[in-house]
Every structure is written in C-alpha cells, then in structure tokens.
Amino acid sequence: MKLNHGTIAVMGNAPKMETDSAVYKTLLESTKAIPWRIDWAAMSFTYIGPQIEGLLGWHQDSWKGVNDWAERMHPDDRARAVNFCVAQSQAGIDHEVDYRALTKDGAYVWIRDVVHVVRNGEGQVESLVGFMFNISERKKTEEQLLALQRELHELSFKDGPTGAANRRMFDTTYEAEWTSARRTRHPLSVILFDLDCFKQYNDTYGHIKGDECLKRIARLLGSAATRPRDLLARYGGEEFVVVLPETNESGALHVAERCRDAILTEQLAHATSTAANVVTVSIGVATIVPGADDDATKFVELVDQRLYQAKKAGRNRIVGG
C-alpha cells in the first residue's frame, strides 16, 4: 500500500508540474520581453518566444541557429555585437548588448539582449538564456538628448548676435593651434578686424541696425575661414578675429585684403564715418612660428598693436609685418 500510495503521490505531482510549466510559459510569452535559449554546443536556438514575430516579423520557427541572429542584424553593428557576445559567453560572463535588428520588411529596430550564461557541473558553458527588449524609444530619446547636448555645446561656443564663434571658442582654438604650431614648426597667422567708427554707426542708425551690420560683417569675414581648421570669432564689441593655422605671412595678408575688399564691395552706408561713407575695417595681421620661448598672449598683443597702428594711420587699411 505504501508503494501504491507513493506511486499515486508521484503521479499526482505530474499534472501540477505540467501546470506550473504552462503557467511559466504563458507568463514569459505574455511579456514584451522576448525569451530565448541557445544550445552552446550546437549553436542553435532551442526556444524563442513567439513575440519575436510581432516585433521583427520573422516567424518563431525561422530562428534556427545563431547565424539567423547574426544575419538579422545591422551590418554596422554585427561584428561588434557578435564578437562581444561570443567573448563574454566563452568567458562565462553574463552580459548585455545593444544592436539594430533587421525586420522582415527591411526596417531596423533597436534591441537589447540580456544574456545569462548557464554552465554544467564541470563549469563548461552549456547554454545561453536571455531576453530581447525593444529599446527603440529609449534610443530615440537618447539620440534626442545627445543632439540637444551637442546643440547646447555649440551654443556655448557661438556668439548669438552674429552667429560666429565667440571669444571662448577663440581662446580654446587659439591655444590648441599655438601648441600645434610650436610642435610642428608650422606658421600660425592671426588677423584682427575692427569696424571703423562703429560707435558713430550705432548713434546714427540705432543698435538694431548695428546688430544687423555686425551680422553681415561676420558673414563676409566668414568667407576667409574656408578651411576646416580656420576660425572666425567675434573678439569683442565690434572686433573680429580670424585664426589661420599653417598659413604664412603672405597668405594671411592675402586673406586680410580679400576680407577688406569684400566689406567695401558690400557698400554698407555709414554717413558719420571719418574713414569713408561706407562701413570699413581696420586690420592687424601677424604670423609666427612659435618657439619654446614665445608667448601666445604677447603674440595676440602684437596683432592688436598692428590693428591700433592701422586705426591711427587713418583706418580702412591693413598693417602687417
């Protein structure tokens, strides 16, 4: 009777175990996370949740081996994601990886795979189990935040009224270019521009027109900073500065003359200027191949002195070396 009782007891547990298994499966397959299991030795899926079809369009039965997983991945993500997962799995380390998964209709969805490595009694990798999560909305939010951060970063280095780089950007760039020029022994040129009689311009036409004038001048001077490393910045008030890496004296003077001509050609009326009846600029130019004993601040002071000489000599002119 004890045997029969025991047999009945065991048989009585079987339906409960089957019921529990069914409950677990129902719970897994009712979540948005997609459960899966991979046999490590065979490199094949032994299970993947049916939710995969709703997310990516690929039928549950089409996920045979790990190649199906790898091939349904964005080409730009594939090597990184696959190599990382293989290395972590071989080391027996649980891990997470993000990648873009290909949908059946040719689009891509951002996926996060959370992976648990299962070992056998001898410590060898037996299988991988995990969940796929759709993180497309999270990625979209992250990208928007990154774009906002980049925009804020750019704004922190931009002069609002003119759209040119601001003094902070000049200081940062100039320091970097000075260091580079000293290391490479290449020439570095700096041009300072000052709008002639600009106080009188504001007094005559008003500050709104003054701001418009500064914006137009910035646009014209921007034509000088055409190479990727060239920089135009508002230096302060009605002053602008152009930094020209790897530019010798003759090249810098040519750029300065081109800028002066462009502003004259614009023919912006300035009835109260003592230099001309249009907006003009005074310009100081200097070039240096900085050595160990040279000082970056003193070099800018030299350019400023030449700008002052141009103004003292009657404005609307260039003073170089």
Secondary structure, 3 states (H helix, E strand, C coil): CHHHHHHHHHHHHHHHHHHHHHHHHHHHHHCCCEEEEEECCCCEEEEECCHHHHHHCCCHHHCCEHHHHHHCECHHHHHHHHHHHHHHHHCCCCEEEEEEEECCCCCEEEEEEEEEEEECCCCCEEEEEEEEEECHHHHHHHHHHHHHHHHHHHHHCECCCCCCECHHHHHHHHHHHHHHHHHHCCCEEEEEEEECCHHHHHHHHCHHHHHHHHHHHHHHHHCCCCCCCCEEEEEECCEEEEEEECCCHHHHHHHHHHHHHHHHHHCCECCCCCCCCECCEEEEEEEECCCCCCCHHHHHHHHHHHHHHHHHCCCCCEECC
